[in-house]
Structure formats: structure tokens, C-alpha cells
Amino acid sequence: MKSKLKRFEIIANRENVIEPGKEIFKTIKGKWNTDYFKRDRPITLELACGRGEYTVGMARLFPERNFIGVDKKGDRLWKGSTWAVEDQLANVAFLRTEILFIESFFEPGEVDEIWLTFPDPRPRIRDIKRRLSSSRYIDMYKKLLKPTGYFRFKTDNTDLFNFTLEELAVRNDLIEFEYTHDLYESPLRPECYDIKTKYEEMFAAKGEKIKYLRFKFKH
Ligand SMILES: C[S@@+](CC[C@H](N)C(=O)[O-])C[C@H]1O[C@@H](n2cnc3c(N)ncnc32)[C@H](O)[C@@H]1O
């Protein structure tokens, strides 16, 4: 097991991790396909990616698309970055940032799809605005996404899932909206490719049902 400091040192020298201190961190907005991937392909974001199981898993499944995992914790990104290097995946990047600042890294409409995977539930009332599926975040995601792009959200947490459904219920700009409280028994399961994140493995093993929703924005 590598120490946190060792992991930080490794990702500081990894091209596939875009983080503070690197020149590209300041210039990448609007230029992911030209300056990083060097090919014009649809971009999928995985927000709160942790180790980036979706980012790397989908990059393996869809070599013709580009994938970016976003998280504020560098030691977690180290793992996904390492998988991508081991598998020589040129269609993967990781962005280390606080998601509140996500609009500093993407031009409106630069993104084709967003996954939000097992974000922290933040159960305290005073943290409602910090939940990554609260309205102010959803409004940001809308700006990043192309009109044809899906927003997809997976969680084990029933309270966070119900909170998110309530946040979405008052909007009138959603289309193709589907959800399930039990993904593994749902017809929606195939669109999640049976990729399981670390948190999903942990909670599914405890018997928690995995909840999932997806929609597009009507522009
Ligand atoms: C519960 S973990 C889930 C990690 C991974 N998606 C999984 O399912 O295994 C939540 C992740 O979200 C990240 N995170 C939480 N709030 C964040 C924020 N505001 N900006 C960026 N990352 C955040 C944490 O660092 C952590 O890695």
C-alpha cells in the first residue's frame, strides 16, 4: 500500500491527472479534445469518481469515446490513473478539483454525458446545498451538457436518492427521465454496464439496494 504522499508524488508526474500546479490545469477549459485527447470525440464525465471505476471501465468498453473522472482527492485519483496507465488507455483523464468549480474547466456544451457515482450523502440539513445532486449543482450540470446528453446518478443512499427525486420533481426541463430504487432488478440495469464502484461493492454486499436515475435536459 503506497502512502498518500507517494501517491501525490506519482500523480504530479502523470500526464493523465490534471491538477493544481500543472500549466494545463489553467488552460484546459474548452480544449479537452484539442489539447488533451488530441481527437474530437464525445466526452463523458464521472463526478465524485473516487478511484474512477466508471471512467476506466467505460474507457475500456468504448475506446472511441473520451472519459474524464473528477474528484477532489488526489490519492483516490491515483488508483484510476494507474489503471489507465497499465491498460494504456489514451482516452482517460482525471481532473482534481472541487466540483463547485466545475464550470471553470468546461465550456457550455463541451460534455456529452455526466455520471454522478455514489456522492457523499451529506445528511445534515445545513449541508443540503453541498449535496452534489442539489438544484444548484444540477443547474451547473445543465450548462456543461450538450442538449442530447444524459445525466446519470447512482447511489446506495435512500435519503439522498429521495431528496434528489424531490429536487428534480419541481423542474420542468427534464426529458427521458427514468429511475429505479433497485437497479439490479430493473430493465435500466444494462445501461449501467454492470460496472461496480468501490462504494457500490461495499454497500451492495451489505444488502443495500442500488438506486439509479437518468434524464436529459430540455433546452
Ligand atoms: C462516497 S465516495 C464515492 C467514490 C466513487 N464514486 C465510488 O463510488 O466508489 C465520494 C467521492 O466524492 C468526492 N467528493 C465529495 N464531494 C466532492 C466535491 N465537492 N468535489 C469533488 N469531489 C468530491 C470524495 O472525494 C469521494 O472520493
The ligand as an SDF file (V2000), in Angstrom:
LIG
                    3D

 27 29  0  0  0  0  0  0  0  0999 V2000
  -18.5040    8.1260   -1.3430 C   0  0  0  0  0  0  0  0  0  0  0  0
  -17.1480    8.4760   -2.3600 S   0  0  0  0  0  0  0  0  0  0  0  0
  -17.5900    7.6400   -3.8780 C   0  0  0  0  0  0  0  0  0  0  0  0
  -16.3940    7.3780   -4.7380 C   0  0  0  0  0  0  0  0  0  0  0  0
  -16.7030    6.5440   -6.0050 C   0  0  0  0  0  0  0  0  0  0  0  0
  -17.5980    7.2330   -6.9020 N   0  0  0  0  0  0  0  0  0  0  0  0
  -17.2860    5.2090   -5.6330 C   0  0  0  0  0  0  0  0  0  0  0  0
  -18.4940    5.0160   -5.8680 O   0  0  0  0  0  0  0  0  0  0  0  0
  -16.5570    4.3500   -5.1320 O   0  0  0  0  0  0  0  0  0  0  0  0
  -17.4580   10.1760   -2.7530 C   0  0  0  0  0  0  0  0  0  0  0  0
  -16.3180   10.8440   -3.5000 C   0  0  0  0  0  0  0  0  0  0  0  0
  -16.7160   12.1530   -3.8330 O   0  0  0  0  0  0  0  0  0  0  0  0
  -15.6260   13.0360   -3.6470 C   0  0  0  0  0  0  0  0  0  0  0  0
  -16.2170   14.3620   -3.3990 N   0  0  0  0  0  0  0  0  0  0  0  0
  -17.1420   14.6670   -2.4640 C   0  0  0  0  0  0  0  0  0  0  0  0
  -17.5080   15.9560   -2.5470 N   0  0  0  0  0  0  0  0  0  0  0  0
  -16.7810   16.4790   -3.5780 C   0  0  0  0  0  0  0  0  0  0  0  0
  -16.7070   17.7640   -4.1630 C   0  0  0  0  0  0  0  0  0  0  0  0
  -17.4640   18.7600   -3.7080 N   0  0  0  0  0  0  0  0  0  0  0  0
  -15.8530   17.9610   -5.1830 N   0  0  0  0  0  0  0  0  0  0  0  0
  -15.0860   16.9340   -5.6390 C   0  0  0  0  0  0  0  0  0  0  0  0
  -15.1200   15.6910   -5.1320 N   0  0  0  0  0  0  0  0  0  0  0  0
  -15.9650   15.4580   -4.1190 C   0  0  0  0  0  0  0  0  0  0  0  0
  -14.8590   12.4650   -2.4790 C   0  0  0  0  0  0  0  0  0  0  0  0
  -13.5130   12.8870   -2.5000 O   0  0  0  0  0  0  0  0  0  0  0  0
  -15.0200   10.9600   -2.7090 C   0  0  0  0  0  0  0  0  0  0  0  0
  -13.9660   10.4320   -3.4620 O   0  0  0  0  0  0  0  0  0  0  0  0
  1  2  1  0
  2  3  1  0
  2 10  1  0
  3  4  1  0
  4  5  1  0
  5  6  1  0
  5  7  1  0
  7  8  2  0
  7  9  1  0
 10 11  1  0
 11 12  1  0
 11 26  1  0
 12 13  1  0
 13 14  1  0
 13 24  1  0
 14 15  1  0
 14 23  1  0
 15 16  2  0
 16 17  1  0
 17 18  1  0
 17 23  2  0
 18 19  1  0
 18 20  2  0
 20 21  1  0
 21 22  2  0
 22 23  1  0
 24 25  1  0
 24 26  1  0
 26 27  1  0
M  CHG  2   2   1   9  -1
M  END
$$$$
